[in-house]
Amino acid sequence: YASLDCLTLCAVGLTDHSEGLTRLAELQCLRKLYLNLNALTSVDFFVAEMPGLSDLSVCGNRVQQIDGIRQLPGLKWLNIGQNPDIQFSSSLAFRSVQTLLMGGNPVADVERSE
C-alpha cells in the first residue's frame, strides 16, 4: 500500500484508540484521507506525521480539537462539519486551506485572522 494516495475509512467505528490509526503516517504518498462518521475526538495524534495531506475529512465524528492541523502545510480542503463539540483556538489559522466545510457546527464569535 506504499503508493496509496487516497484512503476512505468512513463509518467503520474508528476511535482515537483504534489500532492502526497512528500507522497512517507510514503511507507517505497519501494525499486524501476521509474518516467520516466514526467516533474520533481528535485528529492531532496522527496528522502531525502526514505533511503531504491535501484533503482531510472528519465530518460526523466527535472531534473536539483540531490544533494539529496547523502542521499540514499542503492542506487545501478540510471538512470538519457535524462535530458539535469542536473547539476553535483563536490562534488556529487555516493558512493553506482553500475550502473549509463546517456545516452543522456551532459557530460564534469567530475572529478573522489576517
Short mmCIF file of the C-alpha atoms (twelve columns), coordinates in Angstrom:
data_MODEL
# 
_entry.id   MODEL 
# 
loop_
_atom_site.group_PDB 
_atom_site.id 
_atom_site.type_symbol 
_atom_site.label_atom_id 
_atom_site.label_alt_id 
_atom_site.label_comp_id 
_atom_site.label_asym_id 
_atom_site.label_seq_id 
_atom_site.Cartn_x 
_atom_site.Cartn_y 
_atom_site.Cartn_z 
_atom_site.pdbx_PDB_model_num 
ATOM 1   C CA . TYR A 1   0.000   0.000  0.000  1 
ATOM 2   C CA . ALA A 2   3.026   2.283  -0.148 1 
ATOM 3   C CA . SER A 3   1.746   4.150  -3.233 1 
ATOM 4   C CA . LEU A 4   -1.809  4.663  -1.914 1 
ATOM 5   C CA . ASP A 5   -2.825  8.305  -2.377 1 
ATOM 6   C CA . CYS A 6   -6.488  8.243  -1.271 1 
ATOM 7   C CA . LEU A 7   -7.990  6.349  1.670  1 
ATOM 8   C CA . THR A 8   -11.613 6.270  2.808  1 
ATOM 9   C CA . LEU A 9   -12.425 4.789  6.225  1 
ATOM 10  C CA . CYS A 10  -15.964 6.066  6.721  1 
ATOM 11  C CA . ALA A 11  -18.442 4.600  9.225  1 
ATOM 12  C CA . VAL A 12  -16.115 1.810  10.331 1 
ATOM 13  C CA . GLY A 13  -16.181 2.533  14.082 1 
ATOM 14  C CA . LEU A 14  -12.788 4.231  14.389 1 
ATOM 15  C CA . THR A 15  -11.920 5.794  17.737 1 
ATOM 16  C CA . ASP A 16  -8.832  7.666  18.914 1 
ATOM 17  C CA . HIS A 17  -7.534  4.337  20.211 1 
ATOM 18  C CA . SER A 18  -8.163  2.266  17.099 1 
ATOM 19  C CA . GLU A 19  -5.255  0.046  16.220 1 
ATOM 20  C CA . GLY A 20  -3.577  1.213  13.074 1 
ATOM 21  C CA . LEU A 21  -4.657  4.852  13.057 1 
ATOM 22  C CA . THR A 22  -1.214  6.057  14.047 1 
ATOM 23  C CA . ARG A 23  0.252   3.884  11.297 1 
ATOM 24  C CA . LEU A 24  -1.443  6.037  8.656  1 
ATOM 25  C CA . ALA A 25  1.689   8.191  8.692  1 
ATOM 26  C CA . GLU A 26  3.515   5.288  7.059  1 
ATOM 27  C CA . LEU A 27  1.514   5.963  3.889  1 
ATOM 28  C CA . GLN A 28  3.910   8.593  2.570  1 
ATOM 29  C CA . CYS A 29  2.023   9.056  -0.724 1 
ATOM 30  C CA . LEU A 30  -1.329  9.623  0.979  1 
ATOM 31  C CA . ARG A 31  -2.871  12.919 -0.136 1 
ATOM 32  C CA . LYS A 32  -6.582  12.431 0.621  1 
ATOM 33  C CA . LEU A 33  -7.962  10.969 3.838  1 
ATOM 34  C CA . TYR A 34  -11.665 10.585 4.620  1 
ATOM 35  C CA . LEU A 35  -12.585 9.471  8.153  1 
ATOM 36  C CA . ASN A 36  -16.254 10.492 8.239  1 
ATOM 37  C CA . LEU A 37  -18.914 9.065  10.551 1 
ATOM 38  C CA . ASN A 38  -16.654 7.470  13.138 1 
ATOM 39  C CA . ALA A 39  -16.100 8.248  16.843 1 
ATOM 40  C CA . LEU A 40  -12.894 10.304 16.672 1 
ATOM 41  C CA . THR A 41  -12.460 13.124 19.209 1 
ATOM 42  C CA . SER A 42  -9.119  14.422 17.905 1 
ATOM 43  C CA . VAL A 43  -7.034  14.421 14.765 1 
ATOM 44  C CA . ASP A 44  -3.934  15.822 16.431 1 
ATOM 45  C CA . PHE A 45  -2.435  12.442 17.285 1 
ATOM 46  C CA . PHE A 46  -1.863  11.393 13.687 1 
ATOM 47  C CA . VAL A 47  -1.953  14.353 11.304 1 
ATOM 48  C CA . ALA A 48  1.336   15.813 12.525 1 
ATOM 49  C CA . GLU A 49  3.112   12.957 10.775 1 
ATOM 50  C CA . MET A 50  1.278   13.470 7.464  1 
ATOM 51  C CA . PRO A 51  2.581   16.708 5.922  1 
ATOM 52  C CA . GLY A 52  1.597   15.613 2.393  1 
ATOM 53  C CA . LEU A 53  -2.160  15.606 3.029  1 
ATOM 54  C CA . SER A 54  -4.104  17.934 0.753  1 
ATOM 55  C CA . ASP A 55  -7.640  16.779 1.670  1 
ATOM 56  C CA . LEU A 56  -8.899  15.748 5.113  1 
ATOM 57  C CA . SER A 57  -12.460 14.983 6.126  1 
ATOM 58  C CA . VAL A 58  -13.546 14.123 9.656  1 
ATOM 59  C CA . CYS A 59  -17.212 15.030 9.193  1 
ATOM 60  C CA . GLY A 60  -19.699 13.413 11.554 1 
ATOM 61  C CA . ASN A 61  -17.321 12.466 14.354 1 
ATOM 62  C CA . ARG A 62  -16.961 13.807 17.894 1 
ATOM 63  C CA . VAL A 63  -13.869 15.890 17.154 1 
ATOM 64  C CA . GLN A 64  -13.160 18.469 19.838 1 
ATOM 65  C CA . GLN A 65  -9.657  19.694 18.939 1 
ATOM 66  C CA . ILE A 66  -8.078  20.355 15.558 1 
ATOM 67  C CA . ASP A 67  -4.998  22.357 16.533 1 
ATOM 68  C CA . GLY A 68  -2.661  19.798 14.931 1 
ATOM 69  C CA . ILE A 69  -3.986  20.760 11.506 1 
ATOM 70  C CA . ARG A 70  -1.606  23.735 11.577 1 
ATOM 71  C CA . GLN A 71  1.163   21.217 10.887 1 
ATOM 72  C CA . LEU A 72  -0.284  20.338 7.478  1 
ATOM 73  C CA . PRO A 73  1.271   22.885 5.108  1 
ATOM 74  C CA . GLY A 74  -0.270  21.348 1.981  1 
ATOM 75  C CA . LEU A 75  -3.855  21.071 3.265  1 
ATOM 76  C CA . LYS A 76  -6.220  22.630 0.717  1 
ATOM 77  C CA . TRP A 77  -9.592  21.018 1.509  1 
ATOM 78  C CA . LEU A 78  -10.924 20.416 5.033  1 
ATOM 79  C CA . ASN A 79  -14.306 19.083 6.146  1 
ATOM 80  C CA . ILE A 80  -14.920 19.361 9.898  1 
ATOM 81  C CA . GLY A 81  -18.725 19.535 9.652  1 
ATOM 82  C CA . GLN A 82  -21.098 17.774 12.024 1 
ATOM 83  C CA . ASN A 83  -18.729 17.859 15.007 1 
ATOM 84  C CA . PRO A 84  -20.906 19.700 17.552 1 
ATOM 85  C CA . ASP A 85  -18.272 19.744 20.328 1 
ATOM 86  C CA . ILE A 86  -15.471 21.194 18.215 1 
ATOM 87  C CA . GLN A 87  -13.383 23.945 19.809 1 
ATOM 88  C CA . PHE A 88  -11.552 26.584 17.814 1 
ATOM 89  C CA . SER A 89  -8.440  28.167 19.243 1 
ATOM 90  C CA . SER A 90  -8.166  31.875 18.480 1 
ATOM 91  C CA . SER A 91  -4.643  31.188 17.231 1 
ATOM 92  C CA . LEU A 92  -5.809  28.493 14.795 1 
ATOM 93  C CA . ALA A 93  -5.319  29.670 11.257 1 
ATOM 94  C CA . PHE A 94  -6.095  27.704 8.127  1 
ATOM 95  C CA . ARG A 95  -3.487  29.480 6.023  1 
ATOM 96  C CA . SER A 96  -3.235  26.932 3.217  1 
ATOM 97  C CA . VAL A 97  -6.883  25.758 3.264  1 
ATOM 98  C CA . GLN A 98  -8.844  26.896 0.222  1 
ATOM 99  C CA . THR A 99  -12.078 25.045 1.025  1 
ATOM 100 C CA . LEU A 100 -13.384 24.758 4.590  1 
ATOM 101 C CA . LEU A 101 -16.636 22.898 5.278  1 
ATOM 102 C CA . MET A 102 -18.098 23.466 8.763  1 
ATOM 103 C CA . GLY A 103 -21.817 22.710 8.362  1 
ATOM 104 C CA . GLY A 104 -23.620 21.537 11.479 1 
ATOM 105 C CA . ASN A 105 -21.145 23.051 13.934 1 
ATOM 106 C CA . PRO A 106 -21.968 25.824 16.395 1 
ATOM 107 C CA . VAL A 107 -20.140 28.970 15.312 1 
ATOM 108 C CA . ALA A 108 -19.992 32.072 17.495 1 
ATOM 109 C CA . ASP A 109 -17.519 34.929 17.766 1 
ATOM 110 C CA . VAL A 110 -15.082 33.628 15.183 1 
ATOM 111 C CA . GLU A 111 -12.212 36.073 14.836 1 
ATOM 112 C CA . ARG A 112 -10.817 36.809 11.421 1 
ATOM 113 C CA . SER A 113 -7.102  36.249 11.037 1 
ATOM 114 C CA . GLU A 114 -5.131  38.337 8.534  1 
# 
